């Protein structure tokens, strides 16, 4: 579930804990499939003794840049999270200089840590990060105008813009009053601009509120402090099927679009324009 706001929140909190600049003294792997492409033993050997120089983010990827010149690319997938205290579902534990420990928890075991020589090997296939200057209205308009696909899966596949998942795509489409099944190239210039601004807005609000938590289950998002994301109080569309639209009062509709549960307002976001 974690999307750009959740990953950004975790990266900021880890940096605030003073993790950057510490040496990795020990690595414990409790679920070997978490690491790729190396074996668990080779992964540990490659990390131990390296300095964790910087923590950064691109789209939904978190990056630990090491003093060795290599980078750990981390994708939280459905339920990955970080903590400074041990938990039931810890898959990787880093012991850093000064006795600091970092725990990567992942109840559903889909999260992945990839040790790479060059992050571009992964990031090169992605579109611009949604909250950077590289994500421009001009580039976004050109990318959509070339595609004759349904809009929602294009926004989800990370190649046009990186960082959004199901929650923030539904929110941005509601904000811009655009139906999730519109064809990309059918959007007018004005509609594309509305969507562009909505994407940046909902993600910025998501970051400000430390992400979104919509449930209480074991795999629901928690930040490094163990707290739920505050954006749950601001959701306008995602997960609100059958409830009144905050804008017009029409009951929101839920349907499956490109195999993803999707919620929208049938009045504010007309299918046929």
Secondary structure in CASP SS format (residue, H / E / C, confidence):
PFRMAT SS
TARGET T0000
AUTHOR 0000-0000-0000
METHOD secondary structure of the structure
MODEL  1
X C 1.00
X C 1.00
X C 1.00
X H 1.00
X H 1.00
X H 1.00
X H 1.00
X H 1.00
X H 1.00
X H 1.00
X H 1.00
X H 1.00
X H 1.00
X H 1.00
X H 1.00
X H 1.00
X C 1.00
X C 1.00
X C 1.00
X C 1.00
X C 1.00
X E 1.00
X E 1.00
X E 1.00
X E 1.00
X E 1.00
X E 1.00
X E 1.00
X E 1.00
X C 1.00
X C 1.00
X H 1.00
X H 1.00
X H 1.00
X E 1.00
X E 1.00
X C 1.00
X C 1.00
X C 1.00
X H 1.00
X H 1.00
X H 1.00
X H 1.00
X H 1.00
X H 1.00
X H 1.00
X H 1.00
X C 1.00
X C 1.00
X C 1.00
X E 1.00
X E 1.00
X E 1.00
X E 1.00
X E 1.00
X E 1.00
X E 1.00
X E 1.00
X C 1.00
X C 1.00
X E 1.00
X E 1.00
X E 1.00
X E 1.00
X E 1.00
X E 1.00
X C 1.00
X C 1.00
X C 1.00
X C 1.00
X E 1.00
X E 1.00
X E 1.00
X E 1.00
X E 1.00
X C 1.00
X C 1.00
X C 1.00
X C 1.00
X E 1.00
X E 1.00
X E 1.00
X E 1.00
X C 1.00
X C 1.00
X C 1.00
X C 1.00
X C 1.00
X C 1.00
X E 1.00
X E 1.00
X E 1.00
X E 1.00
X E 1.00
X E 1.00
X E 1.00
X H 1.00
X H 1.00
X H 1.00
X C 1.00
X E 1.00
X E 1.00
X E 1.00
X E 1.00
X E 1.00
X E 1.00
X C 1.00
X C 1.00
X C 1.00
X C 1.00
X C 1.00
X E 1.00
X E 1.00
X E 1.00
X E 1.00
X E 1.00
X C 1.00
X C 1.00
X C 1.00
X H 1.00
X H 1.00
X H 1.00
X H 1.00
X C 1.00
X C 1.00
X C 1.00
X C 1.00
X E 1.00
X E 1.00
X C 1.00
X C 1.00
X C 1.00
X C 1.00
X C 1.00
X C 1.00
X C 1.00
X H 1.00
X H 1.00
X H 1.00
X H 1.00
X H 1.00
X H 1.00
X H 1.00
X H 1.00
X H 1.00
X C 1.00
X C 1.00
X C 1.00
X C 1.00
X E 1.00
X H 1.00
X H 1.00
X H 1.00
X H 1.00
X H 1.00
X H 1.00
X C 1.00
X C 1.00
X C 1.00
X C 1.00
X E 1.00
X E 1.00
X C 1.00
X C 1.00
X C 1.00
X H 1.00
X H 1.00
X H 1.00
X H 1.00
X H 1.00
X H 1.00
X H 1.00
X H 1.00
X H 1.00
X H 1.00
X H 1.00
X C 1.00
X C 1.00
X C 1.00
X C 1.00
X C 1.00
X C 1.00
X E 1.00
X H 1.00
X H 1.00
X H 1.00
X C 1.00
X C 1.00
X H 1.00
X H 1.00
X H 1.00
X H 1.00
X H 1.00
X H 1.00
X H 1.00
X H 1.00
X H 1.00
X H 1.00
X H 1.00
X H 1.00
X H 1.00
X H 1.00
X H 1.00
X H 1.00
X H 1.00
X H 1.00
X H 1.00
X H 1.00
X C 1.00
X C 1.00
X C 1.00
X E 1.00
X C 1.00
X C 1.00
X C 1.00
X C 1.00
X C 1.00
X C 1.00
X C 1.00
X C 1.00
X C 1.00
X C 1.00
X C 1.00
X C 1.00
X C 1.00
X C 1.00
X C 1.00
X C 1.00
X C 1.00
X E 1.00
X H 1.00
X H 1.00
X H 1.00
X C 1.00
X C 1.00
X C 1.00
X C 1.00
X C 1.00
X C 1.00
X C 1.00
X C 1.00
X C 1.00
X C 1.00
X E 1.00
X C 1.00
X C 1.00
X C 1.00
X C 1.00
X C 1.00
X C 1.00
X E 1.00
X C 1.00
X E 1.00
X E 1.00
X E 1.00
X E 1.00
X E 1.00
X C 1.00
X C 1.00
X E 1.00
X E 1.00
X E 1.00
X E 1.00
X E 1.00
X C 1.00
X C 1.00
X C 1.00
X C 1.00
X C 1.00
X C 1.00
X C 1.00
X C 1.00
X C 1.00
END
